[in-house]
Every structure is written in structure tokens, then in C-alpha cells.
Amino acid sequence: MQREDTVPWYRQFWPWFIMALPATAVVAGLCTVWIAMQTTDSLVIQSDDGMNVVTERNTAAEREASRLGLSAIVNINPETGAVIVTVISAANVELPRSLALRMRHPTMASRDANVELLQAMPNSRGEASWVGHFITPPAGRHFITLSSADTWRLSAEWSGQPQIRLMPAGQSPAGLSPADQSDDGKR
């Protein structure tokens, strides 16, 4: 005897299971489109000048810092947010009264921090110093840039250490000397 299946297809398990797989992919795709439309892309630099102009300006500022023989030691107190920057120059360079310290998070613009540094008294070795304060001290990995408007620029990658040396791009910072590490680091 032959047995006939009398249950309609829509009451069977397998047709619904097979249709659920592509339906799930469509729903996930729509969710991805919705998320993309609701958030901004913080990885892109937004500038009226255009990306090429910003890159050229940054490169020129890095070259100028290298030509002047500039480097800087940045001390950041993670508890208080106090920032002390000592700029070291190979030549007798006229340094500005204020500097801009920018900390850029690699992926989230909401974690970026900017501090205006004002010139303070020279440190114990007679080197020029600038001071500032973070409202909320940054945490985690950031890219630091120290600049004097668009004139020169120093940079480094920061991972939460209390002291870091900034150099023009393309130059690797030599290890901090014991004198650099102990000088005024606890102000």
C-alpha cells in the first residue's frame, strides 16, 4: 500500500526552515543599513579644504619640526588630567606662547581630546615648558599631536603611559634618558 501525505506544505517543518535562512539574511542586511544611516563615520577627517590639502599641510608641519630639530616630552597625570610639556630644540628657535595638544582616538571621535597649553616657567634645566589640563583625562590608545598652529607638528602614539616623547613623523623616539624621566614628572 502506498501512503499519501495529506498535510499541506505550509504545515510542514522543512519548507519553513529553508525559507527562514534567506529571510534572516534579508533582515540582517536591513538592520545593517539602518545602523549605517544612524551613525557617522568618525574615521574620516572632515575639512572644507579637502583631504589632500590637510595631508599636505600636516606633512609640511612635520618637515618643519624636523628641520628645527624639535622634540617634546609630555607628562600626563592620569588622576588629575594635568599636562606638562617640555619642548626641546636643537637650534635657538622662537617658540609660541601657546601650543595645541590633540589626542585622537583611533576609531571613536567622541573620545578625542584637545588641550590648549600655555607657556609656563622654564623647568630646572632651563627648557621651555607649557601647561594645560584635561577636563576628563583620556584613557586607552590615542594618537597625540603637539602643534604650533600649522607651523610645526610633533606626534606619537600614546597608550596611557604618564610620560611620552613626541617627535616629527618618520623619526623614532630614542628612549627617554634617566634625566628626562625624572625631570619635573610629578608636578
ChimeraX attribute file (.defattr): number of C-alpha atoms within 10 A of each C-alpha:
attribute: neighborCount
match mode: 1-to-1
recipient: residues
	/A:1	3
	/A:2	4
	/A:3	5
	/A:4	6
	/A:5	7
	/A:6	6
	/A:7	8
	/A:8	7
	/A:9	11
	/A:10	9
	/A:11	9
	/A:12	10
	/A:13	9
	/A:14	11
	/A:15	11
	/A:16	12
	/A:17	10
	/A:18	10
	/A:19	10
	/A:20	12
	/A:21	10
	/A:22	11
	/A:23	11
	/A:24	11
	/A:25	11
	/A:26	12
	/A:27	11
	/A:28	12
	/A:29	12
	/A:30	12
	/A:31	12
	/A:32	11
	/A:33	11
	/A:34	11
	/A:35	11
	/A:36	11
	/A:37	10
	/A:38	7
	/A:39	8
	/A:40	10
	/A:41	12
	/A:42	13
	/A:43	11
	/A:44	10
	/A:45	11
	/A:46	11
	/A:47	10
	/A:48	8
	/A:49	8
	/A:50	10
	/A:51	13
	/A:52	10
	/A:53	12
	/A:54	15
	/A:55	11
	/A:56	11
	/A:57	16
	/A:58	19
	/A:59	16
	/A:60	16
	/A:61	22
	/A:62	24
	/A:63	19
	/A:64	18
	/A:65	22
	/A:66	21
	/A:67	13
	/A:68	16
	/A:69	16
	/A:70	21
	/A:71	22
	/A:72	20
	/A:73	20
	/A:74	24
	/A:75	23
	/A:76	25
	/A:77	20
	/A:78	16
	/A:79	8
	/A:80	12
	/A:81	16
	/A:82	16
	/A:83	24
	/A:84	25
	/A:85	27
	/A:86	23
	/A:87	18
	/A:88	15
	/A:89	18
	/A:90	11
	/A:91	10
	/A:92	8
	/A:93	11
	/A:94	7
	/A:95	12
	/A:96	12
	/A:97	12
	/A:98	17
	/A:99	21
	/A:100	17
	/A:101	23
	/A:102	18
	/A:103	23
	/A:104	21
	/A:105	22
	/A:106	15
	/A:107	14
	/A:108	11
	/A:109	16
	/A:110	9
	/A:111	15
	/A:112	16
	/A:113	18
	/A:114	15
	/A:115	17
	/A:116	16
	/A:117	20
	/A:118	16
	/A:119	18
	/A:120	16
	/A:121	11
	/A:122	12
	/A:123	13
	/A:124	9
	/A:125	9
	/A:126	8
	/A:127	12
	/A:128	18
	/A:129	21
	/A:130	22
	/A:131	20
	/A:132	21
	/A:133	17
	/A:134	17
	/A:135	12
	/A:136	12
	/A:137	16
	/A:138	19
	/A:139	13
	/A:140	11
	/A:141	16
	/A:142	21
	/A:143	15
	/A:144	23
	/A:145	20
	/A:146	26
	/A:147	21
	/A:148	17
	/A:149	12
	/A:150	12
	/A:151	14
	/A:152	22
	/A:153	29
	/A:154	26
	/A:155	23
	/A:156	20
	/A:157	17
	/A:158	20
	/A:159	14
	/A:160	16
	/A:161	14
	/A:162	14
	/A:163	19
	/A:164	22
	/A:165	23
	/A:166	25
	/A:167	24
	/A:168	27
	/A:169	19
	/A:170	10
	/A:171	12
	/A:172	11
	/A:173	14
	/A:174	8
	/A:175	10
	/A:176	13
	/A:177	8
	/A:178	8
	/A:179	9
	/A:180	14
	/A:181	14
	/A:182	10
	/A:183	13
	/A:184	14
	/A:185	17
	/A:186	10
	/A:187	10
